[in-house]
């Protein structure tokens, strides 16, 4: 491999001649071999959108030569479109508050801009990563800004997936509305409920999640861009300061604005705890729904057997014919991971000190993972599970008829003490509550039929 020699304050280092990254990226690559993963593509895109907005503002303010600025803008556009992402070689988890991410972007953009201007990569006298690409910026306003933009876009995808789930659950609520089944509290027989009512309740929980996530997404649009190192805007040109956020808003197509207090927005990252909390809450709801699906589909002969989940794959390497609820199970595992990520994010935000929080890399790594895995999990939950669920109507009705839980509907007519005696007798003899009441002439059959009407037992009001 052919190399070029680059220098920094630490010394000299060889960099592959064809590489668009430079010496600082190379050092970071060697220092932070942590996860073995690449940076999130949305973060790369957002960082380059910030760099493009800065170049436009610096050009218009007369801070950057027009030719250099335009070359930087063109290089940014290429990366925004998806080119050169393989040149972003930094591990997502790293020390330095995201400086390695910022410098990786600065070097790739600078070297591509140098090429655009007809010169050789590595000649930073033409376009310099710091003096030109990073002009009027700091890692401390670039990286939080880019992270917020990336998260907004990832949340948009999550919301779209959750809306699909909400619709699928509503469809099942309508389909199953006429199916009576036994409700359970504390895993014991309670009183009847319609299967459609359960699925409607699931959709209500998802609607709240959509509302929570949408609301917190709106709070992400306040940026500290222009505040540079600690929010005091040191080294930021005044004209640049006035226009950079509006330029970024136009580039991204997002409604962005500068935070009211740039020092606060640089010091305090509580917004990311808020986002993580909304995602965690959604994951908890999804896991609870998945638990219910696993219980209601348990069997097929010795469990509840009230619903059938679509078979997706063989369930055992030793037990023929076994089919497991793999989609709800993966949703549970996604939730467990998101809950763990939320703790990491919480601790990282709490660990900020004085004028800066140095832990944006781990915050973004975990938050991106939470949002993307939740989105992907919801997609498979809808397509590979919810849409294909069928109900075992006869099984549901048989469980209701054989349960002593229906005694609750009769209690107001015969009194609690008498109802308890009937329930105990049903347990001891195996006789149904309905037959005991009829055989002992406790109530007229017509009246009993009226009381035990599925709609009257399950309808509010």
RAFEN-V743612 format. One record per residue. N is the residue number from 0. PSI is psi as a letter, one per 30 degrees, with the letter a starting at -180 (999 if undefined). BURIAL is # if it has 24 or more other ideal C-beta (glycine too) atoms within 12 Angstrom, else .. Layout:
# RAFEN-V743612
n = (N;N)
psi = (PSI;PSI)
burial = (BURIAL;BURIAL)
This chain:
# RAFEN-V743612
n = (0;1;2;3;4;5;6;7;8;9;10;11;12;13;14;15;16;17;18;19;20;21;22;23;24;25;26;27;28;29;30;31;32;33;34;35;36;37;38;39;40;41;42;43;44;45;46;47;48;49;50;51;52;53;54;55;56;57;58;59;60;61;62;63;64;65;66;67;68;69;70;71;72;73;74;75;76;77;78;79;80;81;82;83;84;85;86;87;88;89;90;91;92;93;94;95;96;97;98;99;100;101;102;103;104;105;106;107;108;109;110;111;112;113;114;115;116;117;118;119;120;121;122;123;124;125;126;127;128;129;130;131;132;133;134;135;136;137;138;139;140;141;142;143;144;145;146;147;148;149;150;151;152;153;154;155;156;157;158;159;160;161;162;163;164;165;166;167;168;169;170;171;172;173;174;175;176;177;178;179;180;181;182;183;184;185;186;187;188;189;190;191;192;193;194;195;196;197;198;199;200;201;202;203;204;205;206;207;208;209;210;211;212;213;214;215;216;217;218;219;220;221;222;223;224;225;226;227;228;229;230;231;232;233;234;235;236;237;238;239;240;241;242;243;244;245;246;247;248;249;250;251;252;253;254;255;256;257;258;259;260;261;262;263;264;265;266;267;268;269;270;271;272;273;274;275;276;277;278;279;280;281;282;283;284;285;286;287;288;289;290;291;292;293;294;295;296;297;298;299;300;301;302;303;304;305;306;307;308;309;310;311;312;313;314;315;316;317;318;319;320;321;322;323;324;325;326;327;328;329;330;331;332;333;334;335;336;337;338;339;340;341;342;343;344;345;346;347;348;349;350;351;352;353;354;355;356;357;358;359;360;361;362;363;364;365;366;367;368;369;370;371;372;373;374;375;376;377;378;379;380;381;382;383;384;385;386;387;388;389;390;391;392;393;394;395;396;397;398;399;400;401;402;403;404;405;406;407;408;409;410;411;412;413;414;415;416;417;418;419;420;421;422;423;424;425;426;427;428;429;430;431;432;433;434;435;436;437;438;439;440;441;442;443;444;445;446;447;448;449;450;451;452;453;454;455;456;457;458;459;460)
psi = (k;k;l;l;k;l;l;a;f;e;a;l;k;k;k;k;e;f;k;f;l;a;e;e;e;e;e;e;e;e;e;i;i;d;f;g;l;l;k;k;e;e;e;e;e;e;e;f;e;e;e;e;e;e;e;e;e;e;e;f;f;g;e;k;k;e;e;e;e;e;e;e;e;e;e;e;e;e;e;e;f;f;l;g;f;f;f;j;g;k;k;e;k;l;l;g;g;g;e;e;e;e;e;e;e;e;e;e;e;e;e;e;e;e;e;e;g;g;l;k;k;f;i;g;f;e;k;k;e;e;e;e;e;g;k;g;l;l;e;f;f;e;e;e;e;e;e;e;e;e;e;e;e;e;e;e;e;e;e;e;e;e;e;e;e;e;e;e;e;e;e;e;e;e;e;g;e;g;j;k;l;k;l;k;k;h;g;l;k;c;l;l;l;k;e;e;e;e;e;e;e;e;e;e;e;e;e;e;e;e;e;e;e;e;e;e;e;e;f;f;f;j;l;g;k;f;f;b;e;g;g;f;g;k;g;k;k;e;e;e;e;e;f;e;e;e;e;e;e;e;e;f;g;l;j;k;l;k;k;e;j;f;e;e;f;e;e;k;h;f;e;f;e;e;e;e;e;e;e;e;e;e;e;e;e;e;e;e;e;e;e;e;e;e;e;f;g;k;b;f;e;g;a;e;h;f;l;k;k;k;k;f;l;k;f;k;f;f;j;k;f;k;k;l;i;e;e;e;e;e;e;e;e;e;e;e;e;e;e;e;e;e;e;e;e;e;e;e;e;f;g;k;k;c;g;k;j;g;g;e;e;e;e;e;e;e;e;e;e;e;e;e;e;e;e;e;e;e;e;e;e;e;e;g;d;e;f;g;k;l;k;i;e;e;e;e;e;e;e;e;e;f;k;f;f;f;f;e;f;f;e;f;f;f;l;e;e;e;e;e;e;e;e;e;e;e;e;e;f;f;l;l;e;e;e;e;e;e;e;g;h;f;k;k;e;e;e;e;e;e;e;g;k;e;e;e;f;f;k;k;999)
burial = (.;.;.;#;.;#;.;.;.;.;.;.;#;.;#;#;.;.;#;#;#;#;#;#;#;#;#;#;#;.;.;#;.;.;.;.;.;.;#;#;#;#;#;#;#;#;#;#;#;#;#;#;#;#;#;#;#;#;#;#;#;.;#;#;.;.;.;#;#;#;#;#;#;#;#;#;#;#;#;#;.;.;.;#;#;.;#;#;#;#;#;#;#;#;.;#;#;#;#;#;#;#;#;#;#;#;#;#;#;#;#;#;#;#;#;#;#;.;.;.;#;#;.;#;.;#;#;#;#;#;.;#;#;#;#;#;#;#;#;#;#;#;#;#;#;#;#;#;#;#;#;#;#;#;#;#;#;#;#;.;#;#;#;#;#;#;.;#;#;#;.;#;#;.;#;#;#;.;#;#;#;#;#;.;.;.;.;.;#;.;#;#;#;#;#;#;#;#;#;#;#;#;#;.;#;#;#;.;#;#;.;#;#;#;.;#;#;#;#;#;#;#;#;#;#;#;#;#;#;#;#;.;#;.;#;#;#;.;.;#;#;.;#;#;#;#;#;#;#;.;#;#;.;#;.;#;#;#;#;.;.;#;.;.;#;#;#;#;#;#;#;#;#;#;#;#;#;#;#;#;#;#;#;#;#;#;#;#;#;#;.;#;#;#;#;#;#;#;.;.;.;.;.;#;#;#;#;#;#;#;.;.;.;.;.;.;.;.;.;.;.;.;.;.;#;#;#;#;#;#;#;#;.;#;#;.;#;#;#;.;#;#;.;#;#;#;.;#;#;.;.;#;.;.;#;#;#;#;#;#;#;#;#;#;#;#;#;#;#;#;#;#;#;#;#;#;#;#;#;#;#;#;.;#;#;#;.;#;#;#;#;#;#;.;#;#;#;.;#;#;#;.;#;#;#;#;#;#;#;#;#;.;.;#;.;.;.;.;#;.;.;#;#;.;.;#;.;.;.;.;.;#;#;#;.;#;#;.;.;.;.;#;#;.;.;.;.;#;.;.;#;#;.;#;.;.;#;#;.;.;.)
